[in-house]
Amino acid sequence: MQKASAMERLQGRIRDYAWGSRVAIPGLFGLPRADKRVAEVWFGAHPDDPARVINDPHGMLFDLQELYPESAGVLPLHVRQAEKTEETLRDFIAANPAEALGELVAQRQGNELPYLLKLIAPREPLSLQVHPTLKQAEEGFAAEEAAGIPRTSPERNYKDRNHKPELAYALSHFEALAGFRTVRRILEVIGGLDTPLTDSLVRRLNSDGVRGAFRFLLSEGTRPDAEAVREVVEACKARDPEESPSARADHTVVILGKKHPDNPGVVASLFLNPVTLYPGEALFIPCGTVHAYLSGTAVEIMASSDNVLRAGLTQKHVDVSELLKIVRAEAAPPVRIAPEKVSRAVSTFYAPVDDFELSVIRLRDATQWVRVRTLGPRTVICLEGAAQLHTKDDELHINAGQAVFVPASEGRLTMRGFGQLVLAGVP
């Protein structure tokens, strides 16, 4: 059996979603506009799209032939396509889970890598969505399996049995909506719009609370028609920013209304907390929290899952009734997690889950070795500069735009160099 005893270079898998940017993620690494959208790049072992293992020390963290099939000649001279292998990170872990993951993680996670690390760059807003808890995912997956819905079907809600808490670490100015406002604050925000729909929502909020009003707004039998949605958009557009209880919410409605003019999810955005992250800040999304990412570039880490329940603002499958079963309707502020500075070079975001943690490493002295305390399976992405990585059995160099998987069997990781890296690990 193959021994997972060395660090492995990774090539992530590009996801070409309609909301993605052709510029943001390639631009992080000095590359020109891509020929396709790079909404996300996955660096995990999820069965839907596991990262590739590559042997090329000059290979980048995504497939350049996939990004530039028609314009490879515009790439900088120092950039070259990695030599591909057929092996994936999932294959590598399956060959010896105890060494790749560590015995404790392998036993606890059923020989699966517990986290999925991504780069994400929404150019347009993502769908209004919620992720399930572990119990909800297991039950939903079993029900769809019993119903005979293929796992690749666009009608499928539950692609796997796992929950999906997640954390976004901003690399640029990053805008989002996350969690419900209080009823009092929602009433303030929609007050004065004076449309038939907002007047109806005021009555619903006072009688049935947030869950009842949210259900009324999105459910098939009661959802407003396109004209009612457009009236709210126009009312938000017309409201004086100096007099508005939330000029920011009005602006969000107008932006969403341009892309989804008939969708009641546009109005539902008034129910949600706005979030702005500046580079270096992080937002945690617990299971059951309704949210939507609007714009920006971020590192995203989550439990290894692709389970998404959508309520609107998308052309993808929407299942409002299932979403309403799992959404947490109580008011809650956005969960901003501050990093803990564990050394001069390393800051770690400890999310309240067992699946992942995210460390940010800033190397400022190429002569000094920095010890990274995280053990177990680790994934490293070099965002800027270059670094030398060292473990008990291996050593390699990593440059900006490259990624590496470090097996648990490699023990303690140290590094030196100059630049910024992110490291995904397991608590």
C-alpha positions as CSV (number, residue, x, y, z in Angstrom):
1,M,0.0,0.0,0.0
2,Q,1.2,3.5,-0.8
3,K,2.7,5.3,2.1
4,A,1.4,8.9,2.5
5,S,4.7,10.1,3.8
6,A,5.5,13.2,1.7
7,M,4.0,16.6,1.0
8,E,2.1,16.6,-2.3
9,R,1.6,19.5,-4.6
10,L,-2.0,20.2,-5.6
11,Q,-3.9,21.6,-8.5
12,G,-7.4,22.8,-7.5
13,R,-10.6,22.3,-9.5
14,I,-12.2,25.3,-11.2
15,R,-15.9,25.8,-10.8
16,D,-17.5,27.9,-13.6
17,Y,-20.6,29.3,-12.0
18,A,-22.7,32.1,-13.5
19,W,-21.8,34.5,-10.7
20,G,-18.1,34.1,-11.0
21,S,-15.3,36.5,-12.0
22,R,-12.9,35.9,-14.9
23,V,-10.4,38.4,-13.3
24,A,-10.3,38.2,-9.5
25,I,-8.7,34.8,-8.7
26,P,-6.3,34.8,-11.7
27,G,-5.4,38.4,-10.8
28,L,-4.3,37.3,-7.3
29,F,-1.4,35.6,-9.0
30,G,-0.5,38.1,-11.7
31,L,-2.5,36.3,-14.5
32,P,-4.6,38.0,-17.1
33,R,-8.4,37.7,-17.6
34,A,-9.4,34.1,-18.0
35,D,-11.3,32.7,-20.9
36,K,-13.9,31.2,-18.5
37,R,-15.3,32.3,-15.2
38,V,-13.4,31.2,-12.1
39,A,-16.1,31.4,-9.4
40,E,-14.4,28.9,-7.1
41,V,-11.3,26.8,-7.0
42,W,-11.6,23.6,-4.8
43,F,-8.7,22.2,-2.9
44,G,-10.4,19.3,-1.2
45,A,-11.1,15.6,-1.5
46,H,-14.9,15.9,-1.9
47,P,-16.0,13.2,-4.4
48,D,-17.7,15.7,-6.7
49,D,-14.4,17.5,-7.6
50,P,-11.3,16.4,-5.7
51,A,-8.0,18.3,-6.3
52,R,-5.4,16.7,-8.4
53,V,-2.0,15.7,-7.2
54,I,0.8,17.1,-9.4
55,N,4.5,16.3,-9.6
56,D,5.7,19.6,-11.2
57,P,7.4,22.0,-8.8
58,H,6.5,24.8,-11.2
59,G,2.9,23.9,-11.6
60,M,0.2,26.4,-10.5
61,L,-2.8,25.7,-8.3
62,F,-5.2,25.6,-11.3
63,D,-5.2,24.1,-14.8
64,L,-3.9,26.8,-17.1
65,Q,-5.1,25.0,-20.2
66,E,-8.6,25.1,-18.7
67,L,-8.4,28.8,-18.0
68,Y,-6.7,29.9,-21.2
69,P,-7.7,27.3,-24.0
70,E,-7.6,30.0,-26.7
71,S,-5.0,32.5,-25.4
72,A,-2.1,30.6,-23.7
73,G,0.3,32.9,-25.5
74,V,-0.7,35.9,-23.3
75,L,0.7,34.2,-20.1
76,P,3.8,35.6,-18.4
77,L,7.0,33.7,-19.4
78,H,7.5,32.3,-15.9
79,V,4.1,30.6,-15.9
80,R,3.7,27.2,-17.3
81,Q,1.2,24.4,-17.3
82,A,1.8,21.7,-14.7
83,E,2.5,18.1,-15.7
84,K,-0.7,16.3,-14.9
85,T,-1.2,13.0,-13.1
86,E,-4.3,10.9,-12.9
87,E,-4.1,10.8,-9.1
88,T,-6.4,13.0,-7.0
89,L,-6.2,14.0,-3.4
90,R,-9.0,11.7,-2.7
91,D,-7.0,8.8,-4.2
92,F,-4.0,9.8,-2.2
93,I,-5.9,9.8,1.1
94,A,-7.7,6.5,0.3
95,A,-4.4,4.7,-0.3
96,N,-3.5,5.1,3.4
97,P,-6.0,7.2,5.4
98,A,-4.3,6.7,8.8
99,E,-1.1,8.3,7.5
100,A,-2.7,11.0,5.4
101,L,-5.3,12.0,8.0
102,G,-3.9,10.7,11.3
103,E,-5.6,7.8,13.0
104,L,-7.9,9.9,15.2
105,V,-9.2,12.0,12.3
106,A,-9.5,9.0,10.0
107,Q,-11.6,7.1,12.6
108,R,-13.7,10.2,13.5
109,Q,-14.4,11.2,9.8
110,G,-14.7,7.7,8.2
111,N,-11.4,8.1,6.3
112,E,-12.5,11.3,4.7
113,L,-10.7,14.7,4.7
114,P,-13.1,16.7,7.0
115,Y,-12.7,20.1,5.4
116,L,-13.0,21.6,1.9
117,L,-10.7,24.6,1.2
118,K,-11.6,27.0,-1.6
119,L,-10.8,30.3,-3.3
120,I,-14.1,32.1,-4.1
121,A,-14.7,35.3,-6.1
122,P,-18.4,36.4,-6.7
123,R,-18.7,39.1,-9.3
124,E,-22.5,38.9,-8.8
125,P,-24.5,37.9,-5.8
126,L,-24.8,34.2,-4.9
127,S,-28.1,32.6,-4.2
128,L,-30.1,33.1,-1.0
129,Q,-29.1,29.9,0.8
130,V,-28.9,27.8,3.9
131,H,-26.8,24.7,4.8
132,P,-28.0,21.7,6.8
133,T,-26.8,20.3,10.1
134,L,-25.3,16.8,10.2
135,K,-28.6,15.2,11.2
136,Q,-30.6,17.2,8.6
137,A,-28.0,16.2,5.9
138,E,-28.1,12.5,6.8
139,E,-31.9,12.5,6.7
140,G,-32.2,14.5,3.5
141,F,-29.6,12.4,1.7
142,A,-31.3,9.2,2.7
143,A,-34.7,10.5,1.6
144,E,-33.4,11.5,-1.8
145,E,-31.5,8.2,-2.3
146,A,-34.7,6.4,-1.5
147,A,-36.6,8.5,-4.0
148,G,-34.1,7.5,-6.7
149,I,-32.9,11.1,-7.5
150,P,-29.5,10.8,-9.1
151,R,-26.7,12.4,-7.1
152,T,-25.8,14.4,-10.2
153,S,-29.3,15.7,-10.8
154,P,-29.8,19.5,-10.7
155,E,-32.9,18.7,-8.7
156,R,-30.9,17.2,-5.9
157,N,-30.6,19.1,-2.6
158,Y,-28.4,16.8,-0.6
159,K,-25.2,15.8,-2.5
160,D,-23.7,14.1,0.5
161,R,-24.4,13.2,4.2
162,N,-22.3,16.0,5.7
163,H,-23.2,19.3,7.4
164,K,-21.7,22.5,6.0
165,P,-20.7,25.2,8.4
166,E,-18.3,27.5,6.7
167,L,-15.9,30.5,7.2
168,A,-15.0,33.2,4.7
169,Y,-11.6,35.0,5.1
170,A,-11.6,38.2,3.0
171,L,-8.8,38.8,0.6
172,S,-10.5,42.0,-0.7
173,H,-13.4,44.2,0.2
174,F,-16.1,41.5,0.7
175,E,-19.9,42.1,0.9
176,A,-22.5,39.6,2.2
177,L,-25.8,39.1,3.9
178,A,-26.0,36.8,6.9
179,G,-28.7,36.0,9.4
180,F,-32.0,37.6,10.2
181,R,-32.4,41.0,11.7
182,T,-34.7,41.5,14.7
183,V,-38.4,42.1,13.9
184,R,-38.0,45.6,15.3
185,R,-35.2,46.4,12.9
186,I,-36.9,44.8,9.9
187,L,-40.0,46.9,10.6
188,E,-37.7,50.0,10.6
189,V,-36.1,49.1,7.4
190,I,-39.3,48.4,5.4
191,G,-41.2,51.2,7.1
192,G,-42.0,54.1,4.8
193,L,-41.7,52.1,1.6
194,D,-45.4,52.1,1.5
195,T,-46.0,49.4,-1.2
196,P,-48.8,46.8,-0.9
197,L,-46.2,44.1,-0.4
198,T,-44.2,45.8,2.4
199,D,-47.5,46.8,4.1
200,S,-48.5,43.1,4.0
201,L,-45.1,42.1,5.3
202,V,-45.5,44.5,8.3
203,R,-48.7,42.8,9.2
204,R,-47.1,39.3,8.8
205,L,-44.1,40.3,10.9
206,N,-46.3,41.6,13.7
207,S,-48.6,38.5,13.7
208,D,-46.3,35.6,12.6
209,G,-42.8,36.8,13.3
210,V,-39.8,36.5,10.9
211,R,-40.4,32.8,10.0
212,G,-44.0,33.5,9.0
213,A,-43.2,36.6,7.0
214,F,-40.2,34.8,5.3
215,R,-42.4,31.8,4.5
216,F,-45.2,34.1,3.1
217,L,-42.6,35.9,0.9
218,L,-41.0,32.9,-0.6
219,S,-43.6,30.0,-0.7
220,E,-45.2,29.0,-3.9
221,G,-48.8,29.8,-2.9
222,T,-48.2,33.2,-1.4
223,R,-45.1,34.6,-3.0
224,P,-45.6,38.1,-4.6
225,D,-45.7,38.6,-8.4
226,A,-43.1,40.4,-10.4
227,E,-44.9,43.7,-10.3
228,A,-45.0,43.7,-6.5
229,V,-41.3,43.0,-6.3
230,R,-40.5,45.8,-8.8
231,E,-42.6,48.2,-6.7
232,V,-40.4,47.5,-3.7
233,V,-37.2,47.9,-5.8
234,E,-38.5,51.3,-7.1
235,A,-39.4,52.4,-3.6
236,C,-35.9,51.6,-2.3
237,K,-34.4,53.4,-5.3
238,A,-36.5,56.5,-4.6
239,R,-35.8,56.7,-0.9
240,D,-33.5,59.5,0.1
241,P,-30.3,58.0,1.5
242,E,-30.1,60.7,4.2
243,E,-33.6,59.8,5.4
244,S,-33.6,56.1,4.9
245,P,-33.3,53.8,8.0
246,S,-30.8,51.7,5.9
247,A,-29.4,53.2,2.8
248,R,-27.2,50.2,2.5
249,A,-30.2,47.8,2.5
250,D,-31.9,50.0,-0.2
251,H,-28.8,49.8,-2.3
252,T,-28.6,46.0,-2.0
253,V,-32.3,45.7,-3.1
254,V,-31.5,47.9,-6.2
255,I,-28.5,45.8,-7.1
256,L,-30.3,42.5,-6.6
257,G,-33.3,43.9,-8.5
258,K,-31.2,44.5,-11.6
259,K,-30.2,40.8,-11.8
260,H,-33.4,39.2,-10.5
261,P,-36.2,41.7,-11.1
262,D,-39.0,39.2,-10.5
263,N,-37.6,37.3,-7.6
264,P,-39.0,37.8,-4.1
265,G,-35.6,37.0,-2.7
266,V,-34.7,40.6,-3.6
267,V,-37.3,41.8,-1.0
268,A,-36.1,39.1,1.5
269,S,-32.7,40.7,1.5
270,L,-34.3,43.5,3.7
271,F,-34.7,40.9,6.4
272,L,-31.0,40.1,6.6
273,N,-28.0,41.6,8.3
274,P,-25.5,43.3,5.9
275,V,-21.9,42.4,6.4
276,T,-18.7,44.1,5.1
277,L,-15.4,42.4,5.5
278,Y,-12.1,44.1,4.9
279,P,-9.0,42.1,3.9
280,G,-8.0,40.0,6.9
281,E,-11.4,39.7,8.4
282,A,-13.5,36.6,8.6
283,L,-17.2,35.6,8.8
284,F,-18.5,32.3,10.1
285,I,-21.8,30.9,8.8
286,P,-23.3,28.3,11.1
287,C,-25.6,25.6,9.8
288,G,-29.2,26.9,9.4
289,T,-28.1,30.6,8.9
290,V,-29.6,32.1,5.8
291,H,-27.0,34.1,3.8
292,A,-25.8,35.3,0.5
293,Y,-22.3,36.4,-0.6
294,L,-22.6,39.5,-2.8
295,S,-19.1,40.5,-4.0
296,G,-15.4,40.2,-3.3
297,T,-12.6,37.6,-3.2
298,A,-12.0,35.3,-0.2
299,V,-10.6,32.1,1.1
300,E,-13.4,29.9,2.1
301,I,-13.2,26.8,4.3
302,M,-16.1,24.5,5.3
303,A,-16.9,21.0,6.3
304,S,-16.4,18.8,3.2
305,S,-19.9,19.1,1.7
306,D,-21.8,20.5,-1.3
307,N,-25.2,20.6,0.4
308,V,-27.0,23.8,-0.4
309,L,-30.7,24.7,0.0
310,R,-31.7,27.7,-2.1
311,A,-34.5,30.1,-1.6
312,G,-34.0,32.5,-4.6
313,L,-31.6,34.8,-6.4
314,T,-30.5,32.0,-8.7
315,Q,-31.2,30.0,-11.8
316,K,-30.3,26.8,-10.0
317,H,-32.7,24.5,-8.2
318,V,-34.8,26.2,-5.5
319,D,-36.6,24.2,-2.8
320,V,-38.3,26.7,-0.5
321,S,-40.2,24.1,1.5
322,E,-37.0,22.2,2.3
323,L,-35.1,25.3,3.2
324,L,-37.8,26.5,5.6
325,K,-37.5,23.2,7.4
326,I,-33.9,23.8,8.3
327,V,-33.5,27.6,8.4
328,R,-32.9,29.1,11.8
329,A,-35.4,32.0,12.0
330,E,-34.3,33.6,15.2
331,A,-32.5,37.0,15.0
332,A,-28.8,36.7,15.3
333,P,-25.9,39.1,14.4
334,P,-23.3,38.0,11.9
335,V,-20.7,35.8,13.5
336,R,-17.4,37.6,13.0
337,I,-14.5,35.5,14.3
338,A,-11.3,37.3,15.4
339,P,-8.1,35.4,14.9
340,E,-5.9,34.3,17.8
341,K,-2.3,35.3,17.3
342,V,-0.5,32.1,18.2
343,S,3.0,33.4,17.3
344,R,4.5,36.5,15.6
345,A,3.9,35.0,12.2
346,V,0.8,32.8,12.7
347,S,-2.8,33.9,13.4
348,T,-5.5,31.2,13.6
349,F,-9.3,31.5,13.2
350,Y,-10.8,28.8,15.5
351,A,-14.3,28.2,14.2
352,P,-16.7,26.5,16.7
353,V,-16.7,23.1,14.8
354,D,-14.5,20.0,14.7
355,D,-14.1,20.0,11.0
356,F,-11.6,22.8,10.3
357,E,-9.5,25.8,11.4
358,L,-7.8,28.3,9.2
359,S,-4.4,29.9,9.9
360,V,-2.9,32.9,8.2
361,I,0.9,32.9,8.1
362,R,2.9,36.1,7.3
363,L,6.5,35.4,6.7
364,R,8.7,38.5,7.1
365,D,12.2,37.1,7.6
366,A,13.5,34.5,5.2
367,T,16.3,33.5,7.6
368,Q,14.0,32.6,10.5
369,W,12.0,29.3,10.7
370,V,8.4,29.6,11.8
371,R,6.8,26.6,13.5
372,V,3.1,26.0,12.7
373,R,1.4,24.3,15.6
374,T,-1.4,22.7,13.6
375,L,-1.0,18.9,13.2
376,G,-3.1,16.4,11.3
377,P,-3.9,16.8,7.6
378,R,-3.1,20.3,6.3
379,T,-3.5,22.2,3.1
380,V,-1.3,25.2,2.3
381,I,-1.9,27.9,-0.3
382,C,0.8,30.5,-1.0
383,L,-1.0,33.8,-1.7
384,E,2.0,36.0,-2.0
385,G,5.8,35.6,-2.1
386,A,7.5,32.3,-1.6
387,A,8.3,29.9,1.3
388,Q,10.4,26.8,2.1
389,L,8.3,24.1,3.8
390,H,10.0,21.5,6.0
391,T,8.6,18.4,7.8
392,K,10.3,15.4,9.4
393,D,10.7,13.5,6.1
394,D,10.3,16.2,3.4
395,E,11.2,19.6,2.2
396,L,9.9,21.7,-0.7
397,H,9.5,25.2,-2.0
398,I,6.2,26.9,-2.7
399,N,5.6,30.1,-4.6
400,A,2.6,32.4,-4.9
401,G,-0.1,30.5,-6.8
402,Q,0.9,27.1,-5.6
403,A,-0.8,24.7,-3.1
404,V,0.4,21.7,-1.1
405,F,-1.1,19.0,1.0
406,V,0.8,18.0,4.1
407,P,-0.1,14.5,5.5
408,A,-0.6,14.0,9.2
409,S,2.3,11.5,9.2
410,E,4.7,14.3,8.3
411,G,4.4,15.7,11.8
412,R,5.4,19.2,12.7
413,L,5.5,21.7,9.8
414,T,8.0,24.6,9.8
415,M,8.5,27.2,7.1
416,R,10.5,30.3,6.2
417,G,10.4,32.8,3.4
418,F,8.7,36.1,2.7
419,G,5.0,36.3,1.9
420,Q,1.6,35.3,3.0
421,L,0.1,31.8,3.1
422,V,-3.1,30.2,4.4
423,L,-3.2,26.8,6.0
424,A,-6.3,24.7,6.5
425,G,-6.2,22.2,9.3
426,V,-8.2,20.1,11.7
427,P,-8.6,21.1,15.4
